């Protein structure tokens, strides 16, 4: 039977090494901070945005104001110097627009595009900017996402969000330094956000804030007309009723000046990031508060994270400097036509395993069927020197495509001069004028014979703003390819000699071009069918969903070692309704010269499972058939399941036992797709592939649950060399697309409204018709619309591991369990001193396997707990009423434990401790301490409901503190001092 290998097409993949900051997330980005000046910043407007030149002015004003604010907030250590605004090709051209250089929408630092309901559930008009974060705590994020509606409403929204320059700096903290929010974010973390906590230092209930000197008014949203708010029941001694939110008072102590990440930026006095130094209490970090910054970054302040970042490197890099004018310089550029030069290695080593034949076949397929109409393509081949095969040719018809494809070289002789090929490719591009924004696809298998020449050309490419996408053909390829790609804003791919490897095709498919999503080809499947001797046929299906289907192509390329005058394979493609396309069909093209069969499906391909049947015409010899299925969006206005793919990482982290992380983002437009099955396949230097499933569960490597980003650590190293990542995403009917449900236009988020205004009831009259999210109001429900049944496959590119941890070997257990980041208190019992907790089970090696046991500790000091101090109190199995410390569940499972913490002095109204845990593997490697959970035992919880005036917590209680007065809709878990633990779940 023929063997099948899966390559990977259309789902966004972000591969990322948990390493040094900035280089950690190596998405194409040219941002750098030198001499206190940020340059290389790109703001890109999406092609679907209606033309609106006023947006350009708003963006400029935002950066001008933000630059001055950033300069002061960083204590004169950074400001915005150069900003490029990228206009889409769908907008009209203007003589004032210049060439884009290497600025692209995919590589932009800030995007202006349709809103994401996961972060803006109240709709497009209430879409406050957010940052797509993948790691944080010093690691650069993917991008800042703004909407045109937000930018257009600057005058109206100023009163509730503050100056847009301040909003920009807040998001820049997320983006550049990986900082997290220091306020209760009920949008992003609906089940974990808390407005109040019991302070371990002050022994009172305090609002979640940074600094802790903020003054707040506790309010309860009732929704009752004419005054939807009232003051909360309770006080700082006994705490507040459920659903109480903390709203900053209009007048704050004059010394308060932090924090920028606390979100209330319309207070003019907020000018600092929080710090851990007690020099100025106005921005002293509050490490006790259950903020995401504390949970994810181990209680470190913003400045502690920032000082560890290469931008500042303590006090070494970019020390304070007096700058009198921090106004940025702006470049408004417009996307241009796609210009690509194929730089093909034809050196002698390319004869190994027929590498040159596979390269030539992939290049022809790209020219004939993959490159979008209007793309300009040139060809260079190189060995000991280089030759221009073709200058730029526009892909306008099948005639031009075939003429160019006939020029693709098929030989393998001589040495390897990568710089020679780069030089001739640049000559092709400069012959057409400004080469900025062009790209070369550099594909080679050998060690560079003239590295100095290559280094010289790299400088020329950077100065000319030409991007290099590089493909290493085998693990023996030139290691410097990674640097060539990253230095120019390109991507790096791996093609091995394994029959199943398709790295060259992946790189070419990623450059299909197209002026818009509607004009961009989508790769649905790219697989290798390996026919062994006596194999007669192969049959498989590919699912074409309703969002695609236009100009669908089935491409079959044959690698037969002994070509004859006849076709090596015959193909039959059958539609879901039974229509067949075979040799008798007018849509069947048997190209003997290029050894391929192409079947073009007319009109819009019928949604459903399409079957292809390959009949082997020569069973006497083993040979491979590359199958590629691609399509376009079905029609204008229909959004396919599609995203961009990225690579990132730095090899230095591996030395410090910091593993790689694989990410995959799945979305429809900017609506997250959740519930899909995501599998990563990793090609390793040993030649043995590794499979791992990625999760969108908010635990382990995953930062935010249900945001359409699936994540997983990769720890199964086999040695130094290149690691190629590929992703397969499937939906068999369980995945959903998150969309907002029409509901109240108010919901909770980090905006500010005067609490006295809320109490007065004159909200609409005072704010007008602005659609904003108000504190404590019900958050509009995000509903899951069933996603179409689909399969997507995409390459995530490759990463190099040049060094391994000291004394590493494959049999050594060097990786500890991952940090638990979602520890939560479900409920407590005041009378018996028990607490129910839950968390996501970690793995043995980060998030793989099962750890050996858990260690749970509690204390009165979160600092001591984070440091695993021996003075903290350890929980033993005899203290565990439900659960088992010595039998951890597999990674990703939900763990629920009920433990006896302490005997509560019954004369107290409130008693509080802090609790944390970590996992230990069989080799004794200890994971980091989890996020710290505050365990508060309350004798009385204020409640307004008659006839009871108090609700005691030693009776039945729910799994989480409700954010409204409704029960948890899915499951309810109870623990009663006499009845024990039980649960009940809705059907």
N, C-alpha and C positions, 0 to 999 in steps of 0.2 A: 504494500500500500504506500502511496506517496506520502511523504512527510510534509507537514505544514509548519511554517514559521511565521509568527506575527510581527510585522513592523507596525509603525504607529503613525496615525494621521491626526485628526482634528481636535484635540482637546488641549487646552492650555496647560503647559507643563512648566513649572519653575523649579529648577534643580538648584540646590543651595547648600553650601557648606557652612556649618556653624563654626565660623572662624573669626578672624579679626574683623572689626567693624569696617564698613565701606566696601571692602573687598568681599565681605560675606555674601551679600546679594549682588551678584555681578550681572544684573540686567543691564543692557546697553544704557549707560548714563555717563555723561561727561562732566558731572558736577565735581568741582574741586574747590578747596579753600586754600588759597595761597596769599600771603601778605594781607590777611584779614578779609580778602575779597572772594566771594562766591562767584564763580564763572561757570559757564557750560549748562546753565539751567534752561530747560525746554518746557514751554507751555504749549500743548497741542490741542487744537479744536477738532472734534470728531467730524467726519465727513457728512454725517446725518444732521448736523446742526444747521438750521437755516442761516443764510448769510445775514450777519448783523455786525456791522463795523463798530458799533458802539461798545461791543464786548472788548475790543482791543484797548479802548480808552480806559475801561473799568479795570482791566488786568494791569495796565501800566500804573494807574493810581494806587492799586492794591500793593504793588511791589514798591512803589516809591514810599508810601507810608510804612509798609512792612520793613523796609530796609532800615529806616531810622529806629523803629521799635526793636528790631533784632540787634542792632548795634548797641543799644543801651541794655537790652536784656542779657546779652552775652558779655557785658562789662567791657565794651569796646573791642571785642575780639573777632567780630564777624559782621558782614553786611552783604547785601546783594549788589554785585557789580555789573554783571552782564546777564541779560535775559533774552532768550529767543522765543518769539511767538510764532508758532507754525500754523499757517492758514491751510485748510484742506483744498485739494484739487477741485472739489465741488463748488468752491467759491470763485467769483470772478477774479481774473488776474488784474494786476495793477503794476505800473512802472516802478512804484515804490517798493514792491516786494522783491526780495533778492532770492538767490538760490538757497535751498534749505541746508546745504552742507550735509552733515550726518545726522541731522535732526529728523526723527521719525515719530509717529504717534505711538508705536509700540515701545519706543525707548524714552518717551516723555516722562518728566518728573511730575508734571501736573497735567491732568487731562480735563477738558471741558466736554462733557458728554451726558447722555441720558442718565437719569437717576437710578440708584440701586435700592429697591424696596427693603432689602435686609437692613440697611442703615438709615433709610428714610421711609418708614412705614406710613407716614401721614401724607405721602404724595409728592409729586414733582415740585410744587410750589413751596413745600416745606423742607426741601432737600438741603440741609446744612452740609457743608463739605465734610468729608471723612478721608482717612488714609487707609489704603489697603496694606495691612501689616501682615507679615508672614513669620517674623521671629521677634524682633524688638530687643530692648535692653542693649543698645549699641549697634544693632544691625540695621542697615538701611532698608526701608520698605519698598514696595513696588511702585506706588504712585499716589499722589493726592488727587482726589476726584471731586470736581466742582461741576455744577450744572449752570447752563445759560440762564435759567430762571433765577437762581441765586445771585448771579452777577448782575442781572438786570434790575433786581429789587434792592440794590445797595442802599438807596436813600430810605426806603421803608423799613428795612431790617436792621438798620444801624442801632436803633434804640434797644433791641433785644439781643443782638449778638456782638455789638461793638463795631469799631472800625474794622474794615475788611483787611487792612494791613496787619492788625493784631490777630485776626482769624487765620491769616496766612502763616504767621509765625507759630501759632499754636499747632497747626497742621505740619509745619516744617519740623517741629519737635518730634512729632510722630514719625515723619518721613526720614529725616536725615539721621537722627540719633536713636530712633526706636523707642522713644518715650511713650508711656501710656497715660490715659486720663487719670486725673486725681480728683474726680467727682463721680458720683453715682450715675453711671450711664445706663439708663433703663432701656435704651434702644438696643445697643450692642449686646449687653449682658442682662437681659430681662430677668433671668432666674437667679442672678447673683448680686445685682446692684442693691446696696443698702444705703439708706439716708442717715442712719444713726448707728452708733456703736457705743459700747461701754468702755470708757477709757481706763486702761490699766494704770496710768499715771495719776489721773485726777479723780478716779473712782466716781465718775458721774457719766451720764449719757451725753455724748457730744455728736454734732453733725459730722459727716464724712467730708473733710476739707483738707486743704493744704495751703496755708498754714492752719494751725488749730485755733488761731486768734480771730477767725472770722465770726461775725455775729449773724445769727440766723433767726428766722421766725418759723416755728413748726406749724405747718398748715395741712389740713385734710381736704381733699377734693370730694365733694358730695354730689356735684352735678345738679343740685337743686336750684331752681329759679326762685328769685332773681339773683341770689348770691351763691355761686357754686362752691365757694370756699368758706371754711370756718377754722378757727384755731384748734389745734390738736388737744386731745385730752392727755394728761400726764405732765411730767416735768423731768428735769435732768436727774432727779434722785431716783424715781421709780421707772423712768422711761416713758415711752409714748405708745399710743394705740397703733394697731396695724394700719398700714396705708398712709402713715404720716410722712410728709416730705419736708425737707429742709430748704427754705428759700432765703437767700441772703438778705439781710436788712439793707435798706437804701443807704444808710449811713454806717460806715465801717470805722474802726479805730484808725487814726491817721498814720500809725506806724506800719499797718499791713500793706505789703507791696508784692506778695506772691499768692498763688503761683500762676504763671502763664498756662500751665497744663490743667489748672483748676477751672478753666473755661469761662469765668465771668469777666470777660474782657472789656465790657462797657464800663467797668469801674476804672477811671483814669489812673488810680493809684496802683493798679496791678502792672508792674513793670519788670518783675524778676521771676526767674525760675527758682523753685525751692532748692535749698542747699542744706547739708547736714551740719554746717558750721554754725555755732551759736552766736556769731558776731552780730548778727542782726535778726532779732526774733520776728521781724516783719515778713521774712521769707524762709523761716526755719522749717525744715521738712518734718512732716507728721508721719512717722514710720509706723504708728499704731493703726491708722485708719485702714479699713479693708478696701483700698483702691486697687485698680488693676496694675498701677505702677508698683505698688508694694508687693502684690501677689506675684507678678511676673519677674520683677527685678530684685527680689529678696530684700525688700525694704529700703533699697537704695534711693536716694533723692535724684531729682533730674540732673543736678550738677555733678553728682558722683558718676552718673552714667556718661554725661557729656565730657567730663575730664578724662575718662578712660578712652574716649573716641579719638581716632587719629587726627581729627580736626584740631584738637587742643593738646592731647597727649600730656595730661597734667598741665603744667605751665610752660611746656617747652615749645609747642607749636602755636603760632599765631598769638603771641602775647598781646596785651592791650596796646592799642596805637591810637593816637589822636588823629581823627579824620574829620575835616570840616564839611565835606560834601559827600554824603553817602547815597546820592541819587543814582540809580542804576542806568546803564545804557541799554537800549532796547533794539533788537533786530526783528523786524517783521518779515517772515519768509513764507513762501508758498510751496507746497509739495509739487514736484515736477514729474516728468515722465520717468518710467523705470528704465534704468540703463544698467546692464549686467554684462560683465566679461567673464567667460569661463576660462580659468587658467588650469590647464590639464597637464598632469605629469605623464611624460612618455619616456621616462628613464628606463634603464634595463631591469631594475628591480620590479617594475610594473608587470613583467611577464609572469611573476610568481602567482600561482592560482588564478591565472587569467584576469588579473586585476585590470589591465588595460582594456580588455573586452567589456567587462562590466561597467567600467567608467564611460567608455564610448557609448554603450547602449543606454545608460542612464542619461547622458548628455543629449542623445538624440530624442529620447522620450520627452525630456524637458522642452526641447525646441519644438517638437512636433505637436505635443498635446497639452503640456502643462503651462508654459509661459502664456500670460494673458495677452490678448490682442493689444497692439500698440507698444508692447515691450521692445526695447532695443537691446540686441544681444551681439556681443563680439566674442571671438575665440582666440586664445593663445595656447600654444603647447610649448613645453620646456623639458629639456634634459640637461646636458652640459651648457647649453645656451637656450635661447628662446626664439620663437617664430610667431609672427602675427599671421594667423590663419584667416581671420576675417575681421574687418572693422565693424562698427555697429550697424546692424541690420534691423529694420523694423519688422515686427511680426504682424503683417497685414493680411496675408492669405496663405493657403496651403502651399502655393508655389514658392514663396519666399522661405517658408519654414523648411520645405524639403531641400531646397537649394543649400541652405545653411547647414542642415543636418548631414548632407552628403560630404561636408568639409570636415566633419569631426574626425580627428586622426585615430588610426588603429595601429600603433607601433610601440615598441618598447626597447630603446637602445640608449646608451650613454649614461652620464652621471646626473646629478641633481643640483640645479642652480635655481633655488626658489626666487631669489632676488631678481634673476634674469626674467623670469616669467612675470613678476610683479612690475618690473620696469616697462616691458612691452604693453602690459595691460593698461598702465597709466598713460602710455603714449596714445593708445586707442581713445581713451577718455578725454584727454586734453586736446585731441584733434577736433573734438566737437565743441570746444569752448571750456567753460568752467566745469570741472569734473565733480564739484561738490555734490554730495547726495547720491553719487553712483556707488556701485558695489561690484566687487569681484568675488567669485567663488573659487577659492584656491584649494585644489585637491591633489594630495601627494602622499607617497608611501615611504619616502626615504629620508635619510639624514641629510641635512643641508650641506652641500659641498662648499658654499661660499657664504658663510654666516655674516661676514662684514657687509657684503653687498645687500643682504636682506635687511640688516639693521639700518643701513642708509636709506633703503626704500621705505622702511616702516616710518621713518621721520617724514618722508615725502608724502606718504598716504595720510598721516595725521594732519599735516599742514594743509593738504588739499581737501581734507574732510571726505575722504573716500573710505567706505566700509569694507572690511574683509570678513567674509564668512569662510572658515577653514574646515577642511575634512582631513582627518588623519586616516589614511588607508593602511590599517594594521597598527599594532602596538609598537612597531619599530619606526614609525614615522617621526619626523622632526618634532621634538618636544616644544620648540619655540612657536609652534602653530597656535597654541593657546594664547600666548602673549600677543601675537599678531591680531587675533580676533578681538580680544578684550581691549587692546589699546586703541582700536579704531571703532569700537562700538558694535562689533560683529558677534557672531556665535560660532561655537566649535562643535563639531560632530565627529563620530567615530564609525568607520567602516572596517570590519575585521574580515579575515579570510573564511570565517564560518559561513557556510552556504546560506544561512538564514539571515545574515546581516544586510541591512539596507541603508546604511548611513549616508551614502552618496545621494541616493534618491530622496532621502529625508531632507537633506540640505537643499536640493534643487526644488522640491515641492514647497518648502518654506518660502521660496522666492518666486511664487507664481505671479505676483504683481496684481494689478487691477486698481482702478481709480477709486473704487468704493467696494463695500462688502458685496454688493449685488454683482460686481464685475470680477470678483475673486473666486477662483476655483477652490473647492473644498475637497481634500483628500479623505475618502471614506475608508479605504482599505488598501494596504500595501503589504503583500505577503509573498513569501517564497514557497513555491511548491517544488519539492525535491523528488524527482522521479528516480528510483533505483532500477537496476536491471530487472526486467519482467513486469514492472509496474505498467498497467494498461491505462488507467484513468484516475481522475480525481474529481470530486464533486464538493462544492461548498456554496453557502449562501451569504449574501450581504444585504443588510436592511437599508432601504432608501426611505427616509421619512418624508413627511409632507412638507417640511420646511425647505427641502432641496429637490432636485430632479431635473433642472434645466441643463441642457447640453451635457448630459451624463455620458461618460466614456468608460468602457471596459478595455484595459490595455494589457496584453499578454506578450511579454518579451521572453524569447527562448535562448538559453545558453547551451547550444548543442556543440559538442567538440568536433563533430564531423559533419559540417553542413553539406546538404545535398541539394539537388534542384527542387525537391519537394518540401512542403511544410512539415516541421517536426511535430506539430500538434494541430488538432482540429478543435474548435471551440463551439459550444452551444450555450447561449444565454437565454434563460426563460424568465418571463415576467411573472408577477404574482397571479395574474389571471390566465397564464398559460401560453402567452404569445412567445414564440421562439425566434431567436436571431442566430442563424448559422451560416454556412458557406453559401446557401441559396439566397440569403438576404442581401438587399441592396445596401444595407448599413454595415456589412461585414467587409473589412479591408484586410486582405492577406498580403502583408508586405514582406516578401521573401528577401529582399535586399537588406532590410534592417532586422530580419528574423523576428517579426512581431505580427500579432493579430490585433486590430483595433476595431471595436464595435461601438458605433455611435448611436445612442438611443434617441429617436426623434421626439420632438415636442417636449412635454414634461413627463419624466419617468413616473410610472404608476407607483404610488406608495406601497410598501410591503417588502417581503423577502424575495429578492432576485437570486436565482440560482445560476451558477456557471459550472459547466461540465467540460473538463479538459480530457481529450482523448489522445493518448500518446501514440504517435505513429512509428516510433522506433524504440522497441523494448529491449534492444540488444546492448544499450549503453546508458549509463546514468547521466542525467542532465537536469538542469533547473529551469523553472519557468517563473518569472516575476509577474505577479498579478497586481495591477493597480486599478482601483475604481475611484473615480472622482466625479464631482458634479458641481453645479452652481445653485445659488438660492433660487427657489422656484419662481418667484416674482418679486417685483419691487414692493417693499413694505412688509415682507415676510422675513422674520429674523430666524436664521438657522441656529442650531446648537454649534457655537463656534467661539473660539478665543485665540489669542496669540500664544506662542510658546517662547520661553526664556530659559537661559542658562545662567548659573551663578556659582560662585564659590572661590575659595582659596585653599591651596593644599596645606598651608601651615597648620590649620586646625587639627588635622589628623594626628600630627605629632603629639598634640596635647589631649588625645583621646576625645576629640570633639568630632562626632561622625557627620557624614553627609546627610542631607535631608532632601527627600523627593517631594515636590508639591505638584498638584494638578488642579487647575481651576476649570470648572465646568459652568457655562452660563448660556443663556439665550438673551442676546443683546447684553444688558447689564443686570439681568435677573438671574440670581444664582440657581443652579440646578442641584438639588440635594437628594440624597437617597440612591445615587448611582453606585455601581460597583466599579472601583478603580483599581487596576492592577498594574504595577510597575515591573518591568523585566530589565535586569541590569546585566549588560555584557561586562565581564571581568577579565583582567589580564590572564587568568588561568584558563580561560576559554569555557568555563562552566557558568552558565547564566544563573541568576538568582531572581526569584519572583517574590514580591511582597505586595500586600494589599494596603492601600492608603485609606485614611479615615478623615471624615469631617466631623469630629466629635469634641473639639475644643480641649483635647487632652494631649499629653505627649508633645509631639512636634507641632500639633495643630493649635493655633492661637484662638480662633473664634469658631464656635460651633455653628453649623448650618449656614455658612456663608458661601458655600459652593467651592471652597478650597479644601482639597484633600491632601493630607500630609503623612509622612512617615520617615523615621530615621533609617539610614542604611549603615549597618555595622559589619556586614559580612565581607570584609576585605580579603583579597587573595594575594596582595603584594603591590609593588609599585607599578605604575602604568596608567593607561587610560581606562575609564569606566564609562560605558555608554548606557544611557537611560532611555527606556521606551515605555509608553503608557498606553494601556487599553482601557477604555471606558465603555461600560455596557448599561443599558436600561432595558430590563425585561418587563417593564410595567410598574415598577416600584418607585421610580424617581419622580420628583415633582419640580416644577418651576415656581419659585417663590414670587408671588405678586401681591400687591396691597389690595385690601378689601375696602371698598368705599365705606367710610365711617366718620366719626367725629374728626374735625380738622385739628383737634388739639391732642397732643400726647406728650409724654415726659421726655425731656432731653436737656442738654446743657445750655439752654438759653436763659436769659434773665428778664423777669418781670417783677416790678416792685410789689412786695407782699401786701402792702396796704391797698394797692390797686386791685389785686386779686380778691381781697376781702370785701372791697366796695361793690364788686359785681359789674363795674363799668369797663369790662375787658374789651369787648368788641368796639365800643365807642372810642376807646382810647387808642386801640391798635389798628383800627380800620379793618380792611378785608385781607390782611396778611394771613396766609396760612402758616401758622407756626405751631410748635408743640409746647403745650403748657405743663408746668410741673404737676405730677400726681394724677393727671387725667388719664383715662383708659388709653392705652396704646392701640391704635388701629391694628386689627388682627392681620397678620401676614398669612395668606392662604396659599396652599400648594395646588397649583393647577397641574394635572397629570402631564408629565413630559411625554413627547412622542417616543415610541419604542425606537431605539437607535443604538448603533455601535460606532465608536470613534477610536481611532488609533493615531498616535502621534509620537514622534521622537522628541525627547527632551534634550537632545544633544549629548555632550560628553564632558567629563571633567578628568583632570589628571591628578594622580596622587604620586608625588615625587619623593615623599619621605614618609616613613611609618614611625609609630611610637617606639621609643628605645626598647630593645630586647623583645620586639614583637615577633610572634610567629602564629600561624593559623590556629594552633591548638591552645593558645593562651587566652584566657578570659580577661580582656583589658577594659571592657566597657561595663560601667555600672548601670543599674536600673535608672530609667528616666525620672526626673523630678515630677511629683504629683502636683498639678497646678489648679485642680478644681475641688480641693477639699472643702466641704460645706457642712455646716451644722443643720441637721434636719429639725431637731427639737431637743428640749431638755426637760428634766423633772426636778423641780426645786426640792421636793420632799425627800427624794432618795438619792439625789446627786448623780443621776445618769444623763448621758448625752447620746443621741443617735447621730451618726455622721455618715456621709457617703462621699465617694470619690471614684474616679476611673482607675482601674487596675493598671499599674505600670508593667513594663516587661522585665526580662532578665538582663539583656543587653539593650539598654535604653528601652525601646518598645517592642522587643522581640522576646517571645517565650514567657515563662513564668519565673518571677523571683523566688528566692528561698523562703523569706519571711519578712514581716513588717516590724518596724519599731515605732511605737507611738509614745510621745512624750507630752507633758503639759507643764506649764510654769506660770508665773505671774509676770514674766518679762518676755516679750517677743524677741528682743535682741539675744537673750540667752538661748532661746529656743532655736533661732536661726543658726546659731553657732554650735548647736548640739552640746551645750554645756552639760557637764556631769552633775551640776547642781539641779538640773531639771528633774521632774518626776517621771519615771518610766511606768508605762501600762503593761501589766503582765496578763497572761491568758486567763488567769483567775479573775481578772477585772473585766473580762469581756463577756457580756451576757448574750450577745449574738454576734457571730463571726468567728474567724480563726486566724490568728496572727501567723501561724505556721503553714497555712495553706492558701496562698494568694491565688486569686482567679487569673485566667489568661489576660493578656493585654487587651484593653478596650472594654472589658466587662465592668458593669457597675457594682461596686462593693458597698454594702451597707453594714455598719457595725454599731452595736450599742455597748457602751462601756461605762463602768463605774469610775467616776473621776475623783470625787471627794465627798466628805460629809459636810453638808452645808449648815453653817450656823443659822438656826431658824429665827433668830432675832433680827437678821438682816432682811432688807427689802430686795436687795440685788447682790449676787455674788458672781464674780467673773474670773475666768482664767483663759489663757491662750493655749492652743493645742496644735500640734503638727505631727507628721509622720514621714517616714521614708522606707524604702525597700532595700533589702540586702540580698545579693545573689549567693550562689553556692561557694564562690571563691572569696567571699567576704567583701566584695566591692559594694560600698554604700552609695546609694543615690543621695542627691541633695535633699535637704529638708524641704518639705512641701510648702505651699503657701500657708500662712499662719491663719488659723480660724479662731475667732473669739467665741468662747463658750460662756454664755450668760444665763445664769439661773435667776428667774424672776418669780417673786412670790405673787405679785399682782400685775396683770396687764390691763391697763385702762380700756374700757369699752363703753360705747354710748348706748348699747342695746339693752332695753329693759326686758325682764324685771331685774336681771343680774347687772350689777355695777362693776363686777370684777370677774375675770376669767382666770381660774387657777391652772397652772401648768403642770400639776401633778395628776391631772386627769388625761383624757384622750387629746392628742394633738396631731397636727398634720406634718407632712414631710418638710415643708418649707414655710418661711414667713410669707403669707400671701401679700402681694402688692396691692390687691383690692380686697373687697369683702366677699370674694367668691372663692369656692373651693378649687383645688387642683382638679383639672378636668380629666386627667388620664388615670392617675393612681393616687391612692391615699394609704400611707403606711402609719401604723400606730404602735406605740409602746405604752403599756399601762403598768404601774408598779406591781400590780397583783396578777394581771392577765398575761403580761409578757408582750411579745412582738407579734404583730400580724399585719396584713395588708389587704387592700381591696382595689381592684382596677376596673375601669369602665371597659365595656366591650368595644 
